[in-house]
Amino acid sequence: MKKMLFMLAMVLCLGGMAVLPVRAEEGEQEAEVTELNQIMVADEAVEAKEKPDLNSKTVITYEGGKHVFVIGETADGWYKVSYQDKEGYVPKAALADQELDVEGLNQEFQESETEGKMVIEEVERNRKEAKRSKIWGIVIVLLVVGIFATGIISASGLEKEKKKSNADQSPDQEKGSIIDLDEEE
């Protein structure tokens, strides 16, 4: 009989232990989250909790005015947020939709586009000017080289002519021509 009572106590103990973890798992089930994937803004400093419970451990802290990536929302008033591979829960009241100034964005886009066109036009104008300058530089260099070449050729031609005329004249003719020049004066 003692053995039976011992067996019965063991079964009850083991049976009770098997039931406890099941109840704990039921309590730890993650809240059902509806997918959102949008950016919102923190109204004030807020802490993202590990679970959708104010008493849960803080995993992320956001300052007021900071952008928050919301990946989903729960039915009981929490947003599921994500930051640098960390996920947490923030009360819905702590975040606000990010409002976009569509007209302001359109105007800024148009200004940016106009500025971009002006920059492109200026770059193209500078390229054309640089190309023209390069062409004129080459033309000037060719003209200068041509002038020097003409001068050198002319000078060497005159020198050859002078040597040839000196070689054709005899020494007496040279004196006579000098004398003739003096007599004419």
C-alpha positions, 0 to 999 in steps of 0.5 A, a space after each residue: 500500500 505504501 508503494 501505491 501511495 508513493 506512485 500516486 503521489 509521483 503521478 500527481 506531482 509529475 502531472 501537476 508539473 506538466 500542467 504548469 508550463 502549459 499555463 505559463 506558455 498560454 500567458 506568454 503568447 505574443 499579442 496579435 499584431 496587424 502589419 503597418 510598416 510606416 514612420 510615425 513621430 514620438 510626441 514626447 520621450 517614450 520607452 518601447 517595452 519588450 511586451 505590450 505592458 507598461 511594467 515590461 522591460 524597456 528595450 528602446 528609448 525614443 526622444 520627443 520628436 524622433 521618427 519611429 518605424 512602426 511595423 504593426 499594431 495590436 488590438 489592445 492599443 500598442 504599436 509594435 516598433 523596430 529600431 536597429 534589429 530591436 523590436 518593442 511595443 509603444 502605447 498608441 497615444 505616444 506616437 502621432 502620424 507624420 504629416 507631410 506638407 505635399 505642397 511644400 515638397 512639390 515646391 521644393 522639388 520644383 526648385 531643386 529641379 530648376 537649380 539642377 537644370 541651371 547647373 547643367 546649362 552652366 557646365 555645358 557652357 563651361 565645356 564649350 568655352 574650354 573647347 573654344 579656348 583650347 582650339 584658339 590656343 592651338 591656332 595661336 601656337 601654330 601661328 607663332 611657330 609659322 612666324 618663327 619658321 618663316 623668319 628663320 627660313 628668310 634669314 637663312 635664305 638672305 645669308 646664303 644669298 649674301 655668301 653667294 654674292 660675296 663669292 661671285 665678286 672679286 676682291 677688286 670689285 669689292 673695293 671698287 664697289 665701295 669706292 663707287 658708293 663713296 663717289 656717288 655721295 
